[in-house]
Amino acid sequence: MRKLVLGAFILALAQPLAAQPIRVLVREVEPFYFHKNGEVTGIDHELLQYYAKKSGRELQLIWVDHFDDLLRRLGAGDADVAASGITLTPARKQKFDDSGSYLPVRIVLVEPTSRTTTDLSQLRGRTLATMSGTTYEAALSKIPEVKLVYGVDEAELIAMVADGRAAATAVDTIPAFYRLPKYPGLHMTLALSEPQGYGYFVPKGSPLAAELAKHIAQLRDSGIYYRVLQKYLGPKAAEMVKAATPH
């Protein structure tokens, strides 16, 4: 048995890089990585699939249950890439290399249409929905006497506001655009961050950072990138992203 394991290990080391799968940490979150009709789909999945096919490699997906597991497990050496809507922040960029921004976003407040918050101080002492380890949590934690309740993804956060378990939540613009059409009683109000961007994170020193950055630029130039966005977000959101993307 030990000989078989050792042999497999040596074979893996000898395997050319181009033939090795790209291990990608992902979470189930629409519209980035999710299952539909028994198949994996989503914006991130399609963009990374284009890269995998071009480089002659396969994607090996490693599913996690919680957002903060993505970078924790990447740091532990469990994968080559972390995806699924991760904001580029200075703290994260210190620990990992990245592809640069592949999707511009900013954090916005989502609340019932009966209320329009214009300043965070108006939410003092309120119950707000958030996710652990996220930029959402960091933004809402600044509110005095706030009570935070936690969900596993943006879909749950928005649902918590819709059914009254929370007065509001903070999510990025792309998940909000994607989810809010199903909730006519909710709307986006206050911007809680400057413009930011989602990126693909890789271990320090990985050549994938530069390769993925080049790949994203090529997809933008070819128009494939915007067709993928339109497929999942609709033409209006795709045009907004195009207008916000530096050329």
SEFILO-423354 format. One line per 3 residues: for each residue x, y, z of N, C-alpha, C. Coordinates in steps of 0.02 Angstrom, whole numbers. Atoms other than C-alpha are relative to their C-alpha. Last residue first. Example, Ala and Ser with C-alpha at 12.3 -4.5 7.8 and 13.67 -1.06 7.14 Angstrom:
<atoms>
-42/-59/-3/684/-53/357/-39/55/37 ~ 45/-59/0/615/-225/390/45/60/0
</atoms>
This chain:
<atoms>
-20/25/66/-483/2553/-1045/71/24/-16 ~ -51/-41/33/-534/2568/-862/20/-31/-67 ~ -63/35/8/-695/2470/-821/50/45/-37
-41/-9/-60/-840/2573/-753/69/-31/-5 ~ -13/-72/-10/-926/2595/-922/47/13/58 ~ -44/-22/55/-908/2409/-959/18/74/8
-68/25/-15/-979/2365/-788/49/24/-54 ~ -25/-39/-57/-1129/2478/-819/70/-22/18 ~ -21/-65/26/-1153/2400/-992/28/44/56
-61/11/40/-1154/2225/-916/26/66/-28 ~ -56/8/-46/-1279/2282/-783/66/-9/-38 ~ -11/-64/-35/-1398/2348/-916/60/-4/47
-37/-50/39/-1377/2197/-1031/14/65/37 ~ 42/-40/44/-1427/2064/-904/39/55/-34 ~ 21/-61/-34/-1333/1997/-753/-48/42/-42
20/9/-69/-1299/1815/-795/-31/62/32 ~ 35/63/-9/-1290/1809/-985/-28/-6/70 ~ 69/-11/23/-1242/1993/-995/-42/-63/10
36/-42/-49/-1089/1960/-888/-72/10/-20 ~ 11/41/-60/-1034/1815/-999/-38/41/52 ~ 54/47/17/-1059/1921/-1156/-16/-45/59
63/-36/-6/-956/2059/-1076/-60/-44/-19 ~ 12/-19/-69/-808/1943/-1047/-69/33/9 ~ 27/59/-34/-819/1867/-1221/-19/17/72
72/-8/-10/-798/2040/-1301/-32/-59/37 ~ 36/41/49/-626/1995/-1371/-76/8/4 ~ -14/-25/68/-539/2138/-1281/-40/-38/-53
32/-66/8/-623/2094/-1116/9/24/-72 ~ 72/12/4/-576/1910/-1132/-38/65/-9 ~ 15/27/66/-396/1960/-1172/-75/-14/-9
-7/-54/49/-386/2071/-1019/-17/-24/-70 ~ 59/-43/-8/-454/1930/-911/2/58/-50 ~ 58/36/27/-322/1809/-979/-63/44/4
-5/-4/73/-179/1932/-948/-62/-31/-32 ~ 9/-71/17/-232/1953/-766/1/9/-76 ~ 72/-15/-4/-254/1764/-751/-14/73/-17
35/35/54/-77/1732/-814/-75/16/0 ~ -11/-35/62/-1/1866/-703/-38/-33/-58 ~ 23/-69/-8/-78/1793/-545/7/38/-66
70/-7/20/-60/1613/-604/-25/72/7 ~ 4/-30/67/130/1626/-596/-72/10/-23 ~ 29/43/50/116/1595/-407/-2/35/-68
-49/27/46/238/1694/-301/-27/-44/-55 ~ -55/-45/17/119/1721/-157/50/-35/-46 ~ -54/-5/-49/-26/1599/-163/55/48/-24
-46/57/8/-171/1642/-279/54/6/53 ~ -59/2/-43/-323/1757/-264/40/-64/-10 ~ -17/69/-14/-447/1791/-404/65/0/39
-59/28/30/-511/1969/-395/5/-74/15 ~ -9/70/-15/-669/2068/-361/64/-25/-35 ~ 0/50/53/-655/2256/-369/6/-70/28
-47/53/-15/-684/2413/-266/0/-49/-59 ~ -2/54/49/-771/2579/-293/57/-49/16 ~ -23/-26/65/-775/2676/-129/-4/-57/-50
-72/4/16/-875/2597/9/14/39/-63 ~ -39/8/-61/-1042/2603/101/75/-7/-13 ~ -64/32/18/-1152/2670/-38/44/-1/63
-64/-33/-15/-1323/2710/39/60/-40/-24 ~ 0/-71/-20/-1484/2650/-42/71/26/6 ~ -67/-22/-19/-1516/2487/-133/-3/74/18
-39/-40/48/-1697/2431/-134/69/14/27 ~ -66/-21/-23/-1817/2306/-56/34/43/-52 ~ 6/-39/-61/-2005/2277/-72/67/23/29
23/-69/16/-1990/2223/-254/-7/44/62 ~ 25/-31/-62/-1886/2072/-198/-22/72/-13 ~ 46/48/-31/-1852/1953/-345/-33/29/64
61/6/41/-1776/2096/-446/-52/-48/29 ~ 55/-45/-18/-1661/2121/-295/-61/-2/-46 ~ 52/26/-46/-1553/1966/-317/-62/45/6
23/67/18/-1439/1995/-468/-61/-21/40 ~ 32/-2/66/-1418/2182/-450/-32/-67/-17 ~ 62/-39/-8/-1383/2158/-264/-38/4/-66
51/42/-31/-1257/2018/-295/-67/36/9 ~ 17/54/47/-1168/2136/-417/-49/-50/31 ~ 49/-19/51/-1178/2290/-306/-20/-58/-45
-29/-32/59/-1091/2214/-157/-53/11/-53 ~ -26/48/49/-1190/2177/0/33/39/-57 ~ -48/-30/46/-1237/2269/159/26/-55/-45
-61/37/9/-1394/2221/254/46/39/-45 ~ -35/-14/63/-1547/2305/325/60/-48/-4 ~ 24/-64/26/-1675/2300/466/32/16/-68
-51/-53/-5/-1644/2115/499/-29/63/-32 ~ -49/21/-51/-1760/1968/535/56/51/9 ~ 1/-38/-62/-1898/2060/445/47/-22/53
48/29/-47/-1938/1937/306/2/31/69 ~ 67/6/29/-1860/2040/166/-51/-27/50 ~ 29/-67/1/-1709/2089/270/-73/-3/-24
9/-19/-70/-1668/1908/311/-30/70/6 ~ 61/31/-24/-1697/1861/128/-15/20/73 ~ 56/-38/29/-1565/1987/76/-66/-29/23
1/-67/-30/-1438/1911/195/-60/40/-25 ~ 30/4/-67/-1485/1733/144/-4/69/32 ~ 70/18/7/-1454/1767/-40/-35/-1/67
39/-60/14/-1293/1858/1/-74/-14/-7 ~ -13/-30/66/-1218/1703/82/-46/60/-10 ~ -55/35/34/-1200/1606/246/16/30/-68
24/47/50/-1300/1721/359/59/-31/-37 ~ -42/26/54/-1255/1812/519/-36/-50/-45 ~ 22/69/6/-1343/1930/637/30/-27/-65
-10/36/62/-1256/2090/688/-26/-71/5 ~ 5/71/-14/-1322/2204/824/4/-37/-66 ~ 34/41/49/-1262/2383/804/-2/-73/24
51/42/-32/-1220/2482/960/-38/-44/-49 ~ 5/7/-73/-1123/2611/859/-59/-44/21 ~ 60/-34/-25/-1104/2576/671/-5/-10/76
-17/-68/-20/-924/2533/622/-60/37/31 ~ -26/0/-69/-962/2347/622/17/70/25 ~ 55/-6/-48/-1070/2373/467/23/2/72
36/-63/10/-923/2409/352/-54/10/53 ~ -43/-56/-20/-811/2270/420/-37/67/-5 ~ -4/1/-73/-952/2142/409/41/59/25
67/-20/-25/-986/2187/228/3/8/76 ~ -2/-73/-1/-798/2178/189/-68/28/23 ~ 10/-37/62/-815/1996/237/10/75/8
-62/-6/37/-748/1880/372/-4/40/-63 ~ -63/-1/-36/-919/1827/437/60/5/-47 ~ -37/63/7/-1071/1872/334/67/7/34
-66/-1/33/-1197/2010/372/29/-70/-3 ~ -22/66/23/-1375/2052/426/67/5/-36 ~ -20/1/70/-1415/2208/527/29/-68/-18
-23/68/16/-1510/2229/690/13/-3/-75 ~ 44/43/40/-1521/2414/734/30/-70/-9 ~ 39/46/-41/-1433/2502/880/-45/-47/-39
-24/12/-68/-1374/2648/773/-47/-47/37 ~ 7/71/-14/-1439/2631/595/25/-20/70 ~ 72/13/-5/-1468/2818/572/-14/-74/16
21/-13/-69/-1283/2843/610/-74/-13/11 ~ -4/61/-40/-1246/2759/444/-22/10/72 ~ -60/-3/-41/-1309/2911/349/1/-61/46
-47/-46/31/-1436/2928/209/66/7/38 ~ -53/-23/-45/-1547/2780/251/48/45/-39 ~ -58/-19/40/-1700/2765/140/52/31/47
-53/-36/-36/-1843/2670/222/57/16/-48 ~ 32/-48/-46/-2012/2609/158/52/42/37 ~ 15/-61/37/-1920/2528/12/-34/53/42
68/-6/27/-1852/2400/135/-11/67/-35 ~ 50/-6/-52/-1662/2392/152/-69/5/-31 ~ 64/25/26/-1505/2353/53/-50/1/57
49/20/-49/-1349/2456/92/-63/-23/-36 ~ 59/-43/-7/-1214/2459/-40/-46/-28/54 ~ 48/24/-50/-1036/2393/-52/-58/50/4
-5/-39/-61/-945/2432/-214/-53/-26/48 ~ 57/2/-46/-907/2328/-367/9/55/53 ~ 6/-57/-46/-794/2321/-520/-63/-5/43
69/-22/-2/-764/2146/-592/-6/58/50 ~ 34/25/60/-599/2068/-648/-73/23/-1 ~ 73/-2/2/-492/2169/-529/-28/-28/-65
26/-67/11/-311/2115/-516/-76/-4/-5 ~ 8/-13/72/-267/1933/-539/-12/73/-17 ~ 67/1/28/-203/1910/-362/1/19/-74
-2/-34/65/-54/1878/-250/-70/-7/-31 ~ 6/39/61/-88/1833/-69/15/43/-61 ~ -8/71/-13/-54/1890/109/3/-43/-63
-62/11/-36/-25/2075/82/15/-74/8 ~ -54/-4/49/-160/2080/-52/68/-7/33 ~ -3/63/38/-286/2018/76/58/0/-49
-19/54/-46/-249/2162/195/6/-67/-37 ~ -71/-3/-17/-250/2292/55/23/-58/45 ~ -12/-48/-54/-421/2232/-6/75/2/15
-70/-17/-9/-475/2148/-168/6/52/55 ~ -22/-69/10/-652/2086/-145/74/7/12 ~ -42/-21/-56/-688/1900/-164/27/70/-15
18/-66/-24/-835/1850/-275/39/23/61 ~ 69/-8/-25/-823/1662/-296/-13/68/31 ~ 47/-39/41/-637/1624/-322/-66/7/37
63/-10/-38/-484/1558/-230/-43/47/-41 ~ 38/-61/11/-344/1488/-340/-59/1/48 ~ -41/-46/40/-206/1357/-326/-33/68/-8
23/-14/68/-282/1253/-187/48/48/-34 ~ 48/50/24/-258/1172/-15/-20/10/-73 ~ -28/38/55/-98/1265/28/-47/-51/-31
-23/65/-26/-153/1323/201/29/-44/-56 ~ -61/-10/-39/-164/1502/138/29/-63/28 ~ -52/-17/48/-289/1446/6/67/11/35
-25/62/30/-385/1359/145/51/13/-56 ~ -33/40/-52/-402/1518/246/31/-63/-30 ~ -69/-22/-7/-435/1619/89/37/-37/55
-33/-6/65/-592/1522/42/74/18/8 ~ -40/60/13/-644/1466/217/40/6/-64 ~ -67/-7/-28/-698/1645/259/43/-63/-6
-43/-46/36/-841/1632/136/70/2/28 ~ 0/-68/-26/-918/1478/217/50/44/-37 ~ 66/-21/-24/-972/1308/153/-3/74/19
-1/-15/-71/-822/1263/46/-69/27/19 ~ 56/-38/-26/-817/1176/-124/7/11/76 ~ 0/18/-71/-652/1123/-201/-53/44/33
35/-44/-46/-667/1127/-391/0/-29/71 ~ 20/45/-54/-536/1043/-499/-30/43/55 ~ 16/-29/-65/-528/1143/-659/-19/-55/48
68/6/-24/-443/1055/-804/-8/38/66 ~ 7/29/-67/-286/1102/-898/-74/-4/17 ~ -3/72/4/-239/1135/-1079/-5/-35/67
-63/24/-27/-196/1318/-1050/6/-76/0 ~ -55/-31/37/-333/1385/-1163/67/-28/22 ~ -1/30/67/-459/1262/-1091/58/27/-40
-22/70/-5/-416/1313/-912/5/-33/-69 ~ -72/3/-13/-425/1498/-952/25/-72/1 ~ -35/-24/60/-596/1485/-1034/75/-5/9
1/55/48/-655/1380/-887/34/20/-65 ~ -56/44/-15/-598/1517/-769/2/-61/-46 ~ -63/-35/13/-711/1645/-851/60/-44/13
-11/-7/72/-857/1523/-860/66/35/-16 ~ -12/65/30/-843/1469/-679/14/6/-75 ~ -68/21/-14/-823/1646/-616/16/-67/-34
-48/-46/31/-982/1703/-702/71/-24/10 ~ -13/-63/-34/-1087/1552/-653/53/41/-35 ~ 3/-57/45/-1114/1367/-693/18/64/39
-32/-59/-30/-1094/1195/-619/0/56/-51 ~ -64/-22/28/-1220/1071/-690/27/60/38 ~ -51/51/-10/-1360/970/-607/69/19/-27
17/60/39/-1497/1079/-678/55/-52/2 ~ 64/-9/34/-1411/1232/-606/-13/-60/-45 ~ 26/57/38/-1270/1226/-480/-68/17/-30
59/32/-27/-1178/1381/-422/-21/-58/-45 ~ -9/72/3/-1020/1484/-439/-61/-33/30 ~ -71/13/12/-1025/1670/-475/16/-74/-9
-7/32/66/-1208/1720/-497/71/-21/-17 ~ 20/-29/65/-1256/1651/-374/18/74/-1 ~ 28/-68/-4/-1157/1584/-227/-15/25/-71
63/-2/37/-1106/1405/-189/-31/69/8 ~ 59/8/-43/-927/1427/-130/-62/5/-44 ~ 60/-35/19/-765/1401/-226/-54/-10/54
46/-3/-57/-585/1350/-199/-60/43/-18 ~ 33/-64/-12/-502/1312/-366/-48/-6/59 ~ 44/10/-58/-373/1176/-397/-29/68/21
-2/-62/-38/-304/1196/-573/-50/-8/57 ~ 61/-40/-7/-277/1020/-638/12/63/39 ~ 27/2/-67/-103/962/-687/-63/42/4
48/55/-6/-70/930/-871/-33/-3/69 ~ 56/-11/45/11/1099/-909/-53/-54/7 ~ 46/-49/-29/120/1080/-754/-62/9/-43
-12/-69/23/198/921/-826/-53/47/29 ~ 50/-21/49/172/767/-716/14/71/-22 ~ -29/4/67/332/712/-630/-47/26/-53
-55/-47/4/274/770/-459/29/3/-71 ~ 29/-67/-1/107/682/-482/54/53/-6 ~ 31/-12/65/195/521/-534/-28/71/-4
-55/-13/46/306/530/-379/-27/15/-70 ~ -29/-65/-18/152/546/-268/55/19/-49 ~ 47/-51/23/62/403/-356/27/70/13
-2/-1/73/214/291/-334/-45/54/-28 ~ -62/-33/19/227/336/-150/5/7/-76 ~ 7/-71/-17/44/292/-123/62/39/-22
49/-29/47/64/126/-216/-8/74/12 ~ -32/-7/66/224/84/-123/-47/32/-50 ~ -44/-57/-4/140/120/45/35/12/-67
41/-61/0/0/0/0/43/63/0
</atoms>
